[in-house]
């Protein structure tokens, strides 16, 4: 067991550590570790101590490090984005957890882990696969949220939900194939229909709420950031949203604009929906050239009454979040889902 304690000011005389000043201890199964200081997360403390725990993004976005506290107070920041029922039962994200008191943690209960099998694999472009999963039991989700997929060897990654919850047993994900990616390369080259995976979730607050059907909606995504936006769009149209809906999908080249034909057809069928495909290089007829943020504000310089959803590349998402606010959009009306790159694959 580690014995590191929180550092005392250099000028203070030495005194033995006591319960009032020592850093919290975290217990997990047969393991116990002590935080190096109060800025260290539980996940970082576990990894530093060689305690195996599943993780991916280390930024509170993927849900891979979901755990449950059975003893000790859970900081609110460790539960952001989790379902209320999970918060009430002590679930937390280890990468965001910086406790003030000792904690005793365990892995998620079986009732938050659902077995699913691969129902379909379809290439939507040279780089994007439509993955459909059939859950063993129905899952209560909203289009645009995300779930964490876990293989039998423990490798975990999170993917947004692109379909409506009409059939709560079916999930659709858009997976960008990264040839050296541990999960995406497995999905692209090895996974087969009928293979089983484990699902944790859903989580996230990037979904459509039908309370204000007249409100203009701005949807901006890059790459497979289209996946949650596609779900949100379908949900809004299914609820007969009356306000304008403007979707901007950005890619470096036209080949990255998967679902281009389907979105164009939806725009023709629904007068309130506008689709603007944006590319950096070699635009085809009907596509706009340029950076997606500039194109967005060329169309909508003022956004004071809009609701915004931005998904995909984290640099673009974080930049756009600030720009939408400066253009007049209320911060509470901006829902962002940055697709963070996973660190080296972790298993437990």
N, C-alpha and C positions, 0 to 999 in steps of 0.2 A: 504494500500500500504506500502511495506517495505521501510525503510529509511536508510538502511545500506549503507555506503559509503566505497570506497577503503581506506584501512589504510594508513596514512601518516607516514613517518619515525618518530621514537620516539623522536628524537632530534629537530624536526621542531616545531615551535610554532603553536598553534591551530589557524586555520582560518576556516570560514564557507565553506562548500563544494560548489564548483561551477561547471559549465558545463565542465571545463577542466579536473577536477580530479575525479568527481564522476563516479561510475561504471554505465554501461549502464542499461537502463530500457528496459524491454520486455513487450509488450502489446499483449494480446491474448483474443479477444472477450471482455468480461466485466472485465477481469483480468489484473492486472499490477503487475509486480514484478521487483525488482532491484537485479542485480547480487551481490553476497556477495563480490567477488573480480574478477579480470580479468582472473582467472584460472577456475572459475566455468562455467559449461556448462549451456545452456538454459534449457536442460532437468532437470538437478539437481536443478536449481533454481525453476523450476515449481514444482517439487516434494517437495522440501523444503517448498514451499509456499502453498502446498495443491491444486495446480491447476491440474485437471485431464488431462492426456495426455497418449496416447497409447505408450508403449515401451516394449522392450524385452531384447536385448543383452547389451544395453548401451555402445556399442563399435563401432558403425558405420557399423556393418556388416549385420543387419537384415532389416533395412529400416522401421521398425515399427513406428518410431517417425518422419516420413517424414512430413514436414510442408512447407509453402510458405511464403516468406517475401513480404509484400506489401509496406513496407516502411523501409528504412535503408540498409546499406551495409552488404552483406553476406560474411563472411570469406571463402576463397577458401577451407580450411580444412573441412568446413561443407558440401561441395558438392562433395567430393571425391567419385568416383564410380557411380555418377549419370549421366544420359544421358545428352548430351550437350543441347538438347532442354529444359530439365528441369532446368539446370543451368541458362539458359538465361531467364527463367521465374521466377527465384528467389527461386526455391525449395532448401531445406536444410535438414540435419539430425540434429535434436535438440540436440542429445547426443554429437555431435561433434562441435556444434556451440558455440564459445566464441567470441561474437561480440565486436567490438571496439566502436560502436555507438548504439544508441537506435534502436530497431527493433519493427515493428508491424507485427505479424504473424497471419496466418489463416490456417485452415486445407486444405489438397490438394483439388484441384478442382475435380469436378465429372469426368472430362475427363481423369484423371490419375487413376481412380478407375473403374475397370471392374468387372461386375458380371459374375460369372461362376457357373456351376453346376457340381456335382460329376458325372462322367460318368462311372467310374469303380473303384473297390477296389479289389486288388488281393494280397494275401500273397505270397511274394517271399521266405520267410523263417519264422521261428518261431518268428522273431523279426522285420522283415522288410515288409512294405506294399507298394505295387505299387499303388499310387493314381493318377488317370487320371481325369483331369478337362476339361470341354468343355466351352470355353469362349463365352460370348454372342456376342462379337465383336472380330475380329482378333487382335492378339497381336504381335507387332514387337519385336522379341527376338532372341538371339543366344543361341544355346545349351551350357550349362555350367553356364549361368547366373542364377540369382535367382529372385523369386517374393515373396512378402509378402501376406500371406493368412489371411483374417480377417473374423471371424465368426460374426453372427448377434449380439452377445453380446459384440463385440469389441475386443475379445481376438485375438491377432495377433502373427503369427510365420512366419519365412521365410524358404523357401525350394528351393533347386537347381532344375534346369530344366534338365531332363535327355534325352529329345527327340529332334530330329531335327525339325526345323521350317517349314517343308514341308506343314503341315497343321497348320496355325498360330492360329487356334481356339482351338487346343488341347495342353495340357501341361501334362507331366508325371513327377511325383515326387516319390522319394524313402524315405519313412518315417520310422524312427526307433521308434518302440513302446516302450515307457517308461511308465510302469503301473501307475505311479503317475504324469505323464506329462499331463498338462491341454489340449494341443491340440492333441498330438499323441494318448492319451488314448481315446479322443473323436473320432478321426478318426478310431481307432481300434475297438471300442466297441459300438459306438452310431451312427456314421455317416452312411448315407444310400445313395445309388445311387439316384440322383435327388435332393439331398440337395444343397442349394445355399451357396456360399461364395463370398467374395469380394477380388479382387486381385489388388495389387499395384506393379508396376514395369514394365519391368524388370530392374535390376541393376547388377553391378559387371562386372569385366574385365577378368574373368576366362573363356575364350572361344577360339576356334581355329581361327587363321587367316591364310588364304591360300597363302599369298604372297611368302613364301619360301618353296616350296614343297619338297626340298631336305633336309631340316634341320631335324636332329634327334629330336624326341619328347620323353620326359620322363614324365610319368603320375604316380603319387604316391598318394594313398588314403587309409584311414582306415575307416572301417564301412560303413556308408552311404555316406562317402566322395567319394565313387564310383559313385554316381549319376551324378555330373557334369562331371567327367572323362569319364563316359560312353557316355554322350552326345558329349563331345569333340572327343572321339575316333570315334564315328559314323560319325561326321562331317568331320574328317580328311580322313576317308576311302571313304566317299561320294565324296570328292574332289580329290580322287586318289593321296593322299599324297605318295610321292616316298621314302622319307627318313624313317629310322627305327623308329618304335613306340614301346616303351616298357612300359607296364602297370604293376605296382606292386599294388596288393590289399592286405591289411593286416587286420587280425582279431585275436582275442585271440584263438578261436577254429575254426575248419573247418566249423561248422554250421553258422559262421558269414560270410562266403564267398558266399553270395548270387550271383546269375548269374554266378556261377563257370562254369557250363556246357556250357552256351551260350558264355562266353568269350573264353573258350577252343576251341569251334567250330570256332569262328572268327579267332583265331590264326592259326588254321589248314587251313582256307580258304584264308588267306592273308599272304603272305610270309614276308612282311615288319613289321608285327605285332607280338610282343612277349608278352605273358601273364605269369606273375609269381605270383601265390598265396602264401601268407606268413602267417603262424600262429605261435603263441607263444607256444601252447600246443597241443599235440596229432595230429601231421600232418598225413594226409592220403597220399597214393602214389600219386606222382605228385605235392605235396605241399612242400614248403620250410619252415623249422623250424627256428625261430629266430626273432629278432627285425627287423622291416621293414627297418630302416635306415641302419643297418649293411648289410642287404641283398642287398639293392640298390647299395651301394658302393663296394660290392664284385663283382657285375656285371659291374659297371661303375665308376671306381676310378677317371677318368678324364672326365670333362663335359664342356670343353671350348666352343664348338660350338652348344651345345644343348639348347633347349627351355624346360622349366619345368613347370608342373602344379602339385600342391600339395594341397590336400583337406582332411578335416576330423578333427581328434583330434587336438585341438589348440596347445598343448604342442609339439606334433610330427611335426605339420606343421611349427611352429616357429623354432624349432631345425633344421629341414631339410632345411629351407630357408637359414639359415646361412651356413650349410654344403655344399649345392649346390654351393653357392657363393665361398666358400673356395676351392671347387673342380674345379673352373674355369668357372662356369656359370655366364654370365652377369646378374647383378641384374635386368636389364630391361627385361630379358628373363624369369624371375621367376614370375609365377602367382600363388598366394596363396589364398585359401579360407578356413580359419579356422572356424569350426563349433562351435561357442560359445554357451554355455548353457544359456538358458533364465533365467532371474530372476523370482520372483514370478509373477503370471499372473496379467497383468494390463489391465484395461478396461476403455473406456471413452464413 
